[in-house]
Amino acid sequence: MTSDIVCRPILDLDERQKVFDIRREVFITEQNVPADIEYDGFEDEAMHFIGLVNGQAVGAGRLTIHEDMQKVERIAILKDYRGLGLGKLMVKAILDECEKRPDIPIGGHAQLTARDFYIELGFKPVGDVFLEAGIEHIKMLYCP
């Protein structure tokens, strides 16, 4: 059975809540990230993305745009839907949005366990490993 997989910007507040629920499940429940770190001061200005499998919300991501960086962030896929390629589609959907601002570099902070995932998508690790929310991360820059 093939799945209909879609990744796109959210359309309304209902989808925003679904994205927040997915992030809560993945980051707060599974990875023990404190809620006050997961939901930060950028939520209102960020562009949120939703991943749908057969119409069901199962993936989330966000893009924050700063003067010096477009940050690909908060990529989260519900456990039962990992391995379908949804994470890569999510990042590609965010990168498509980033292309609208070619003068601003693209990057983010990747969990160390996801480093190779981002390398496959054209990101390069920069600098040393650091702790963010108690989890090892590395800064990544998009260099296709």
C-alpha positions in Angstrom: 0.0 0.0 0.0 1.4 3.4 -1.0 1.1 6.4 1.2 0.1 9.9 0.2 2.9 12.0 1.8 2.7 15.8 1.8 4.9 18.4 3.6 3.9 22.1 3.4 3.4 25.2 5.4 0.5 25.1 7.9 -2.7 26.7 6.7 -4.5 27.6 10.0 -4.4 27.6 13.8 -5.7 24.0 13.9 -2.7 22.8 11.9 -0.4 24.9 14.1 -1.8 23.0 17.2 -1.2 19.7 15.5 2.4 20.7 14.8 2.8 21.7 18.4 1.3 18.4 19.5 3.7 16.4 17.3 6.7 18.4 18.7 5.4 17.7 22.3 5.3 14.0 21.6 8.7 13.8 20.0 10.8 16.3 21.9 9.1 16.7 25.3 7.8 13.1 25.9 10.4 11.0 24.0 13.5 13.1 24.5 12.7 14.9 27.8 13.3 18.4 26.4 11.7 20.9 28.9 8.6 22.5 27.5 10.0 26.1 28.1 12.9 25.2 25.8 10.9 23.5 23.1 8.4 26.3 22.8 10.4 29.5 22.7 10.0 33.2 21.8 10.1 32.5 18.1 6.8 30.5 17.7 4.7 33.4 16.6 7.2 34.7 14.0 8.3 31.3 12.7 6.9 29.6 9.6 5.6 26.2 10.7 5.4 23.2 8.4 3.2 20.1 8.7 3.8 16.6 7.4 0.8 14.6 6.4 0.6 10.9 5.6 -2.8 9.9 4.1 -4.2 13.2 5.5 -3.0 12.5 9.1 -0.7 15.0 10.7 2.5 13.1 11.7 5.4 15.5 11.1 6.4 19.0 12.0 9.1 21.5 11.3 9.7 25.2 11.4 11.8 27.9 9.8 12.9 31.0 11.6 14.5 33.8 9.7 17.1 36.0 11.3 19.3 38.7 9.8 22.3 36.4 9.4 20.6 32.9 9.1 17.5 31.0 8.0 17.2 28.3 10.5 15.8 24.9 9.8 14.4 23.7 13.1 12.2 21.4 15.1 12.0 18.6 12.6 9.9 15.9 14.3 8.2 12.8 13.0 5.9 10.6 15.1 7.6 7.3 15.9 5.2 5.1 13.9 5.9 7.1 10.7 9.7 7.3 10.7 11.5 5.6 7.8 9.0 6.7 5.2 11.2 9.6 4.0 9.0 12.2 5.6 11.9 13.9 7.4 13.7 14.5 4.2 10.6 15.8 2.5 10.0 18.1 5.5 13.5 19.6 5.2 13.2 20.0 1.4 9.9 21.8 1.8 11.6 24.2 4.3 14.6 24.6 1.9 12.2 25.5 -0.9 10.9 28.3 1.3 14.4 29.4 2.1 15.2 29.8 -1.6 13.0 32.9 -1.7 15.8 34.7 0.3 19.0 33.6 -1.5 21.0 36.3 0.2 20.5 34.8 3.7 22.5 31.6 4.5 20.7 28.5 5.6 21.6 26.4 8.7 20.5 25.1 12.0 21.5 23.0 15.0 21.2 19.3 14.4 21.1 16.7 17.1 24.3 14.8 16.8 22.4 11.6 16.0 20.8 13.4 13.0 24.1 14.7 11.6 24.4 12.2 8.7 20.7 12.8 7.9 21.5 16.5 7.3 24.7 15.8 5.5 22.8 13.7 2.9 20.6 16.8 2.3 23.5 19.1 1.6 24.4 20.4 5.1 27.9 20.6 6.4 28.9 20.4 10.1 30.6 23.5 11.5 32.4 23.8 14.8 32.3 21.7 17.9 29.6 19.6 19.5 27.6 21.5 22.1 24.7 20.7 24.5 21.3 22.2 23.7 18.4 21.1 25.9 20.7 18.5 27.4 21.2 16.8 24.0 24.4 16.9 21.9 24.1 19.1 18.8 26.3 20.5 16.1 25.8 23.6 14.0 25.1 22.8 10.3 25.2 25.1 7.3 23.5 24.3 4.0 26.0 24.1 1.2 24.4 22.3 -1.7 
